[in-house]
Amino acid sequence: HHRETVNVLPMDGDGRHGNQPPLEREAEAQKRRFVRRLAARANHFPGNTWCEDWVQYTSNTHLVFGIFFHHPLHPVRSRERVVILLGSVAVGLLLSNLIYLWFVHVEFGMDDTVLSLGPNGSLDVTKLMITLWTLGSVVHTLFDLSIWHIKACTLCRYGHGNYVSDDAVKCGRTAGVTIVLVTLALATYLVLLR
């Protein structure tokens, strides 16, 4: 089992940078900044064109593409990305079923037309659709971003120290998996209830 977090500036007993030459220290500091930007879902890297930034952003942050095409130094590995994808699907099921059941319970008129589109009003936009597209989308996005930052241990990487604690990363990963499993259990319950 290999370590996925690295003390990029090893310290000796006195808190100094050991015997590392200045160029190596600078290279390690650049690597640490790069990994921190990857964890924070940065959409621009210095020196990149807009096309290079778009490709790196998509390959590092997309829920499906990122599983296969993320940067090798990215702190969120493929296995963790599968958990994030599973959580995203689970929260989508949870929210759609929860909103549907709420509309049924309060008899809010989920099929009431708010807007008719298309030729001769052939496409009706209902209250349920608008609620799913607005409230459902916002909560889904917040969930996805929260799970991402918990599993990437984004805040752990912005401390003044040069070391990302293995315990903090392990805690973030465990918390992310726990949240996803609870969400999956609730989504399954609501699907069965519906």
C-alpha positions as CSV (number, residue, x, y, z in Angstrom):
1,H,0.0,0.0,0.0
2,H,1.6,3.3,-1.1
3,R,1.1,6.7,0.5
4,E,-1.0,9.1,-1.5
5,T,0.1,12.1,0.4
6,V,3.6,13.3,0.4
7,N,5.7,15.5,2.7
8,V,7.0,17.7,-0.2
9,L,9.5,19.6,2.0
10,P,11.0,17.1,4.4
11,M,12.1,18.7,7.6
12,D,15.0,17.6,9.8
13,G,14.7,17.6,13.6
14,D,15.3,21.4,13.8
15,G,12.4,22.3,11.5
16,R,14.7,23.2,8.6
17,H,14.5,21.9,5.1
18,G,17.1,19.1,5.6
19,N,19.9,18.8,3.1
20,Q,17.6,19.6,0.1
21,P,19.3,22.0,-2.5
22,P,17.4,25.2,-3.2
23,L,16.4,24.1,-6.8
24,E,14.8,21.0,-5.4
25,R,13.0,22.9,-2.7
26,E,11.6,25.3,-5.4
27,A,10.6,22.4,-7.6
28,E,8.8,20.7,-4.7
29,A,7.1,24.0,-3.8
30,Q,5.9,24.4,-7.4
31,K,4.6,20.8,-7.4
32,R,2.8,21.5,-4.1
33,R,1.1,24.7,-5.6
34,F,0.1,22.7,-8.7
35,V,-1.5,19.9,-6.7
36,R,-3.3,22.5,-4.5
37,R,-4.7,24.1,-7.7
38,L,-5.8,20.8,-9.0
39,A,-7.6,20.0,-5.7
40,A,-9.3,23.4,-5.7
41,R,-10.6,22.7,-9.3
42,A,-8.7,25.6,-10.8
43,N,-9.9,26.6,-14.2
44,H,-6.7,28.4,-15.3
45,F,-3.1,27.5,-15.0
46,P,-0.4,30.1,-15.8
47,G,1.0,29.7,-19.3
48,N,-2.0,27.8,-20.7
49,T,-4.1,28.9,-23.6
50,W,-7.9,28.9,-23.2
51,C,-8.1,25.6,-25.0
52,E,-5.4,23.9,-22.8
53,D,-7.2,25.2,-19.7
54,W,-10.6,23.9,-21.0
55,V,-9.0,20.4,-21.6
56,Q,-7.3,20.3,-18.3
57,Y,-10.4,21.5,-16.4
58,T,-12.6,19.0,-18.1
59,S,-10.2,16.1,-17.7
60,N,-9.6,16.9,-14.0
61,T,-13.1,17.8,-12.9
62,H,-15.7,16.1,-15.1
63,L,-17.5,13.3,-13.1
64,V,-17.0,10.7,-15.8
65,F,-14.1,11.9,-17.9
66,G,-12.1,12.6,-14.8
67,I,-12.1,8.9,-13.8
68,F,-10.0,8.1,-16.8
69,F,-8.2,11.3,-17.8
70,H,-7.2,13.2,-14.6
71,H,-3.7,14.4,-14.1
72,P,-1.3,11.8,-12.4
73,L,-0.6,14.2,-9.6
74,H,-4.2,14.9,-8.9
75,P,-5.0,14.2,-5.2
76,V,-8.4,12.7,-6.1
77,R,-7.8,9.2,-7.6
78,S,-10.0,7.2,-10.0
79,R,-11.4,5.1,-7.1
80,E,-12.5,8.2,-5.2
81,R,-14.0,9.7,-8.4
82,V,-16.2,6.6,-8.8
83,V,-17.5,7.2,-5.2
84,I,-18.1,10.9,-6.1
85,L,-20.0,9.8,-9.3
86,L,-22.1,7.3,-7.3
87,G,-22.9,10.1,-4.8
88,S,-23.9,12.4,-7.6
89,V,-26.3,9.8,-9.0
90,A,-27.6,9.0,-5.6
91,V,-28.3,12.7,-4.7
92,G,-30.1,13.1,-8.1
93,L,-32.4,10.2,-7.3
94,L,-32.9,11.4,-3.7
95,L,-33.8,15.0,-4.8
96,S,-36.1,14.0,-7.6
97,N,-38.0,11.6,-5.5
98,L,-38.1,13.9,-2.5
99,I,-39.5,16.8,-4.5
100,Y,-42.0,14.5,-6.2
101,L,-43.2,13.0,-2.9
102,W,-43.4,16.5,-1.4
103,F,-45.6,17.7,-4.3
104,V,-47.8,14.6,-3.8
105,H,-48.0,15.1,-0.1
106,V,-49.0,18.7,0.0
107,E,-51.1,18.4,-3.2
108,F,-49.3,21.4,-4.7
109,G,-50.4,20.7,-8.3
110,M,-47.3,19.1,-9.8
111,D,-48.9,18.9,-13.2
112,D,-50.2,22.5,-13.3
113,T,-48.8,24.2,-16.4
114,V,-46.7,27.3,-15.8
115,L,-45.6,27.8,-19.4
116,S,-46.4,26.3,-22.8
117,L,-43.7,26.1,-25.4
118,G,-43.4,24.8,-28.9
119,P,-45.8,24.9,-31.8
120,N,-49.4,25.2,-30.6
121,G,-48.2,24.9,-26.9
122,S,-47.2,21.3,-27.4
123,L,-44.7,21.3,-24.5
124,D,-46.0,22.2,-21.1
125,V,-43.6,23.2,-18.4
126,T,-45.1,22.3,-15.0
127,K,-44.5,23.4,-11.4
128,L,-42.7,20.1,-10.7
129,M,-40.3,20.6,-13.6
130,I,-39.4,24.1,-12.5
131,T,-38.8,23.0,-9.0
132,L,-36.6,20.1,-10.1
133,W,-34.6,22.4,-12.5
134,T,-34.1,25.1,-9.9
135,L,-34.1,23.8,-6.4
136,G,-33.0,20.3,-7.4
137,S,-30.1,21.6,-9.5
138,V,-28.8,24.0,-6.9
139,V,-28.8,21.4,-4.1
140,H,-27.3,18.8,-6.5
141,T,-24.5,21.2,-7.4
142,L,-23.8,22.1,-3.8
143,F,-23.6,18.4,-2.9
144,D,-21.2,17.5,-5.7
145,L,-18.9,20.4,-4.9
146,S,-19.0,19.6,-1.2
147,I,-18.1,16.0,-1.7
148,W,-15.3,17.0,-4.1
149,H,-13.7,19.4,-1.6
150,I,-14.1,17.0,1.3
151,K,-12.5,14.1,-0.6
152,A,-9.7,16.3,-2.2
153,C,-9.0,17.8,1.3
154,T,-8.8,21.2,-0.4
155,L,-8.7,23.2,2.8
156,C,-5.9,21.0,4.2
157,R,-3.7,22.2,1.4
158,Y,-3.9,25.9,2.2
159,G,-2.2,25.8,5.6
160,H,1.0,27.5,6.3
161,G,2.8,24.2,6.8
162,N,4.4,22.3,4.1
163,Y,2.9,18.9,5.0
164,V,-0.6,17.6,4.2
165,S,-1.5,15.3,7.1
166,D,-2.3,11.7,6.1
167,D,-4.8,11.7,9.0
168,A,-6.6,14.7,7.5
169,V,-6.7,13.2,4.0
170,K,-7.9,9.9,5.4
171,C,-10.6,11.7,7.5
172,G,-11.8,13.5,4.4
173,R,-12.0,10.4,2.3
174,T,-13.8,8.5,5.0
175,A,-16.3,11.3,5.6
176,G,-16.9,11.5,1.8
177,V,-17.6,7.8,1.5
178,T,-19.9,7.9,4.6
179,I,-21.9,10.9,3.2
180,V,-22.3,9.1,-0.1
181,L,-23.4,5.8,1.5
182,V,-26.0,7.7,3.7
183,T,-27.2,9.5,0.6
184,L,-27.4,6.3,-1.4
185,A,-29.4,4.6,1.5
186,L,-31.9,7.6,1.6
187,A,-32.2,7.6,-2.2
188,T,-33.0,3.9,-2.2
189,Y,-35.6,4.3,0.6
190,L,-37.3,7.1,-1.3
191,V,-37.3,5.2,-4.6
192,L,-39.0,2.2,-2.7
193,L,-41.4,4.6,-1.0
194,R,-42.4,6.2,-4.3
